[in-house]
Amino acid sequence: MSNPPMYGELLPLDREVHKNLKLDTAQSVIPRVAKQNSVFLAAVEFADACKEYPIVFVRAGSGDDSKAAVAPLAVLGLRPGSNLFVQNDQWTGSYVPAYVRRYPFVMARMDENSNNLAVCFDTTWTAFNETTGEALFQNGEPTEFVLNAKTFLENFEQEAERTRLICELLVDLDLLQDMRFEATLANGEKIDVEGFLALDEKKYAELPDDKVLQLHRNGLIAMIEMHRLSLTNMNRLVSKYA
């Protein structure tokens, strides 16, 4: 089982093994994402995220049918290992992506050949202990705290799957192209960001009416416009390096 960015070692929660485990929620998880210059973003988050972050697409291997897969990301910094929205243990943006909010829990497949997902936790997160914080189990049963976390994770997975299908349609319609972003910082340093995909404006404008209707009925017209709008935030990121 490979660990997603931001996570250390994952273990499935077990009511026997972890019956005394607690989570000190007073400890901020934000430092864990301080070196992430981008995070996955579900389609449902575009409306909030596009106001602050550039939303781009990246290649994400291939799907079950061997088609090229892509995934949307919120760009948080223009340099590797640079998150411009983390200051000490605080998130300075108005919207915190769900990818960050779900930490230190995650749904994960424990067996690559299985579709069953288990609630896992990052064993390297120092807020886990047996003395202080929210109990994870009580009398052998998950507490309301864990049940709420599980509901959040299940919703996250559902939205991630919906996003995958949306991205699949964008790929099928060949609406994404390789892009690069160049900028010069106030100190004269030049930044060149590449390796991401954005809307191919020409192909989008030339879509036949039936395909435009298909996008509209799938809610993608609004999503595409949010993506286009969000790209203006690239220059806002540049100003943050001043």
C-alpha positions in Angstrom: 0.0 0.0 0.0 1.5 3.3 -1.1 1.0 6.3 1.1 -0.5 9.5 -0.3 1.4 12.8 0.0 1.3 14.3 3.5 1.0 10.9 5.1 3.6 8.7 6.8 2.9 5.1 7.8 -0.7 4.0 7.5 -2.5 1.4 9.7 -6.2 0.4 9.6 -8.1 1.3 12.8 -8.7 -1.7 14.9 -11.1 -1.7 17.8 -9.0 -4.2 19.8 -5.5 -3.1 18.9 -6.3 0.6 19.3 -9.0 0.5 22.0 -7.1 3.0 24.1 -6.0 5.3 21.3 -6.8 9.0 21.5 -6.2 12.0 19.2 -5.1 15.3 20.5 -7.0 17.6 18.1 -5.4 20.7 19.6 -2.3 19.9 17.6 -2.5 21.6 14.2 -2.1 19.3 11.2 -1.1 22.3 9.0 2.7 21.8 9.4 2.2 18.4 7.7 1.4 20.2 4.4 4.0 22.9 4.6 6.1 21.3 1.9 3.2 20.4 -0.5 3.1 22.9 -3.4 -0.2 21.3 -4.5 -3.0 19.0 -3.3 -5.8 17.1 -4.9 -9.0 19.0 -5.3 -12.4 17.4 -5.9 -14.7 19.0 -8.4 -17.2 20.0 -5.8 -14.5 22.2 -4.2 -13.9 24.3 -7.4 -16.3 27.0 -6.4 -14.5 27.8 -3.2 -11.0 27.1 -4.3 -11.0 29.1 -7.5 -11.2 32.3 -5.5 -7.7 31.8 -4.1 -5.8 29.0 -5.8 -4.9 28.2 -9.4 -6.7 25.0 -10.4 -4.8 22.9 -12.9 -4.8 19.3 -14.1 -2.0 16.7 -14.0 -1.5 13.3 -15.6 -2.3 10.6 -13.1 -1.3 7.4 -14.8 -4.0 5.4 -16.5 -7.4 4.3 -15.5 -8.8 0.8 -15.3 -9.5 0.8 -19.0 -5.9 2.0 -19.8 -7.1 5.4 -20.8 -4.9 8.3 -19.8 -6.1 9.6 -16.4 -5.9 13.2 -15.1 -6.6 14.8 -11.8 -7.2 18.4 -10.6 -4.9 20.1 -8.2 -5.0 23.3 -6.2 -1.6 25.0 -6.7 -0.3 26.2 -3.4 3.2 27.3 -4.4 5.3 27.8 -7.6 8.5 26.1 -6.2 8.9 22.4 -5.2 8.4 22.1 -1.4 6.9 25.6 -1.2 3.4 26.1 0.2 2.6 29.8 0.3 -0.5 29.3 2.4 1.2 27.8 5.5 2.6 30.1 8.2 3.9 28.4 11.3 0.9 26.1 12.3 -1.8 28.2 10.5 -3.4 28.0 7.1 -3.6 31.6 5.8 -6.1 30.9 3.0 -9.8 31.3 3.4 -10.5 27.8 2.1 -8.7 24.6 3.3 -9.0 21.8 0.7 -10.7 18.6 1.9 -7.6 16.7 1.2 -5.9 18.6 4.1 -8.9 18.5 6.4 -9.2 14.7 6.3 -5.8 14.3 7.9 -4.7 12.2 9.9 -7.3 9.8 8.6 -7.7 8.3 5.1 -9.6 5.6 3.4 -7.2 3.1 1.9 -7.2 -0.3 0.2 -5.2 -2.8 2.3 -5.1 -5.2 -0.6 -4.5 -4.1 -4.2 -6.8 -6.8 -5.4 -9.7 -5.7 -3.1 -12.2 -2.9 -3.5 -12.8 -2.8 0.2 -11.7 0.4 1.9 -10.6 0.7 5.5 -10.4 3.7 7.8 -6.6 4.2 8.3 -4.6 6.6 10.3 -1.1 8.0 10.1 0.9 6.3 12.9 3.7 8.9 12.5 1.4 11.8 13.6 2.5 12.8 17.1 -1.0 13.8 18.2 -2.0 10.1 18.6 -1.5 8.9 22.2 -3.3 7.0 25.0 -3.8 9.8 27.5 -5.0 13.1 25.9 -7.7 14.0 23.4 -10.6 12.5 21.6 -11.1 8.8 22.3 -11.4 6.7 19.1 -13.1 3.7 20.8 -15.3 3.3 23.8 -16.6 -0.1 25.1 -15.2 -1.7 22.0 -17.2 0.5 19.6 -16.1 3.5 17.5 -16.9 6.8 19.2 -19.0 9.5 17.5 -15.7 11.3 16.7 -14.5 8.3 14.6 -17.9 7.9 13.0 -18.0 11.5 11.9 -14.5 11.1 10.5 -15.6 8.0 8.7 -18.5 9.9 7.2 -16.2 12.7 6.0 -13.9 10.1 4.4 -16.7 8.3 2.7 -18.0 11.6 1.2 -14.4 12.5 0.2 -14.1 9.1 -1.7 -17.5 9.6 -3.4 -16.5 13.1 -4.6 -13.1 11.8 -5.7 -14.8 9.2 -7.8 -17.2 11.8 -9.3 -14.2 13.9 -10.1 -12.4 11.0 -11.8 -15.5 10.5 -14.1 -15.6 14.3 -14.9 -11.9 14.3 -15.8 -12.4 11.2 -17.9 -14.9 13.1 -20.0 -12.5 16.0 -20.4 -9.9 13.6 -21.7 -12.4 11.9 -24.0 -13.2 15.3 -25.5 -9.5 16.2 -25.7 -10.1 19.5 -24.0 -6.8 19.7 -22.0 -3.4 20.6 -23.2 0.1 21.0 -21.8 0.8 24.4 -20.4 3.6 26.3 -18.7 3.7 29.4 -16.6 6.7 31.8 -16.6 7.1 34.7 -14.2 9.8 37.0 -12.8 9.8 37.7 -9.0 10.4 41.1 -7.5 14.0 40.1 -6.8 14.6 39.2 -10.4 14.4 35.5 -10.0 12.7 33.7 -12.9 10.2 31.0 -12.2 9.2 28.4 -14.9 6.3 26.1 -13.9 5.5 23.2 -16.3 4.1 19.7 -16.2 0.5 20.7 -15.8 -2.6 20.7 -18.1 -5.1 23.4 -18.6 -8.1 24.0 -20.9 -7.4 24.0 -24.7 -9.3 27.2 -25.5 -9.4 26.5 -29.3 -10.8 23.0 -29.0 -13.3 24.1 -26.4 -14.5 26.9 -28.7 -14.9 24.4 -31.6 -16.9 21.8 -29.7 -20.0 20.7 -31.6 -23.3 21.7 -30.0 -24.2 18.2 -28.9 -20.9 18.0 -26.9 -21.5 21.4 -25.3 -24.9 20.1 -24.2 -23.3 17.0 -22.8 -20.9 19.2 -20.8 -23.8 21.4 -19.6 -25.9 18.4 -18.4 -22.9 17.0 -16.6 -22.3 20.3 -14.8 -18.9 20.8 -16.5 -19.5 24.2 -18.1 -19.5 25.9 -14.7 -16.5 23.8 -13.6 -14.5 24.7 -16.7 -15.3 28.4 -16.1 -14.1 28.1 -12.5 -10.8 26.5 -13.8 -10.3 29.3 -16.3 -11.0 32.0 -13.7 -8.6 30.3 -11.2 -5.6 30.6 -13.5 -5.5 34.3 -12.8 -4.4 33.3 -9.3 -1.0 32.3 -10.7 0.0 36.0 -10.6 -1.3 36.3 -7.0 1.1 33.5 -6.1 3.9 35.3 -7.7 3.2 38.4 -5.6 3.3 36.3 -2.4 7.0 35.6 -3.0 7.8 39.4 -2.9 
